[in-house]
């Protein structure tokens, strides 16, 4: 098991701008050591004969073809809107931008 000193944990906390107590330094030292050991164990896995992949299972395109089809007329859609202007939905300004 990897060991991290209280000094190491205090340094990491300072880098992360975290305020930690003395009790937390001891607790985090053990927890971080366990994480580092788990990462090291994964790093020791024999993967030389495993080809690189982007997914664990084969993926196929699940998108349908982009085909133009009839839809609602803009007037019908905008008729249900609380507010419309110039053929578009009118929404409240939220960022304070100038028009």
N, C-alpha and C positions, 0 to 999 in steps of 0.2 A: 504494500500500500504506500502510495506517495505521501510524503509529509510536507505540510506547509507550516511555516512558523507563524506566530502571531504577527511578526514584523512583515512577513509577506502579505498576509491578509490585510493588515493595516495599510500597507502600500497600495494594494488593489482598491481598497475602500476609498483611499484618498484620491486615486486616479478617477474613480467613478463618482467622486464628490458625495460619498455616503458617510453619514455620521454613525459610527458603530460604538457600542459599549464594550467594555472588557469581556463581559460574558458572551456577547455576540462574536467577538474575535475568536474565542475558543470554539464556539458552535460552528461558525463559518469555516474555520480551518479544517474541521473534520468533514464537513459537507463538501467543500471544494476538493479535498483530497479524494473523496469517493467519486466525484465527477471526473476528475483527472484520471483516476484508475479505470473508470468505465471507458473513457475515450482511448486510453492506451490499449485496452483489451480489444476494442474495435480495430485499432490500427494494426494489431498483430494478426488479424484474420487473413487466412490464405486466399487471396483473390487474384493471383497471377493468371489463372486460366479463366477468369470471368470477364466476358467482354463488357465494355462500358455501355450503359444504356441510359435513356432518359426517363424510363418508366419501369416499374417492376413487372408489369404485364404488358403484352402487346396492345397497342392503341390503334384504333381506326378512326377516321374522320366521322364525327357524328352530326355534322351540320348538313342541312338540306341545301339543295341547289338554290341559288339566289335568282328567283324568277319573279318578274313583275306580274302582279295580280290586281284585279280590281279591289278597291278599298273604299272607305267612306269618303264622301266629298268633304273638303275643308270646311264648308259652311255647316255641315251636319256636326262635325267634330267640335267646331268652335261654338256651336249653339249650346252645348252643355258646359262650356267653360264659365267660371265666375266672371272673368274679364278677358276681352280680346281686343287686339289693336293691330291694324295693318295685316290681317290674315294670320296672326300669331297669337299664342296665349300671352296674356299680360300677367306678369308676376311682380310681387313687391321687390323693390331694390333692397339687397341685403348687404352690399359691400360699400355703400356710400360713394359709388362711382358717379361721375358726372355723365349726364346723358349725351 
